[in-house]
């Protein structure tokens, strides 16, 4: 505004979106009043001497490999969903990535250097513990088929009404078992209490440690964990 560039209405938000898409700014530190935007090159500088992929095909391959490393085992269709690319481009990315990914089964892929055992169905380690994840977390959002982490009969409760708004997740031993929300009221730094909504049955005490970490992240003291 001071420089003569109007930001009224939705224009300011679109300018922020544009700058983020051009890799100028990104989300930075979380403070009591919210999250700050910072310069990407200062907040998350790339490795010294790193260079961008040389062409479109190489860029697609790099994006596909990054996705597989962070989410595998995944399908090409998962990648198309996650990236917003067409299925044609997703298949091109898979073809271009070469031997850096390897088949996990008939449809899914993992990164070749990820260290998956020869027989993942019987030898892979299983997740343990209780976690409280944020809304839109990649653990649920990052796939088209979410049955590996959530029973289909309960998946709709993560996106009530199918409106595209994903609820915060409760995860127990690798499975999504419910949702949660912060109790209304309270000020920054105050006690943070939550209400959990399990899909079947759950012991609220099992998640107290997870919510204590969540409260610490927000600079608040742990509050109560109550059933809805």
Secondary structure, DSSP 8 states (H G I E B T S, - for coil): -TTS---TTTHHHHHHHHHHHTTSEEEEEEETTEEEEEEHHHHS---TT----SSHHHHHHHHHHHHHHHH-SB-HHHHHHHH---HHHHHHHHHHHGGGEEESSSS-EEEGGG---TTHHHHS----SEEEE-TT-HHHHT-S--TTTS-HHHHHHHTGGGSS---EEEEETTEEEEEEEE-S---TTSEEEEEEEESS---GGGGHHHHHHHHHHTT-EEEEEEE-
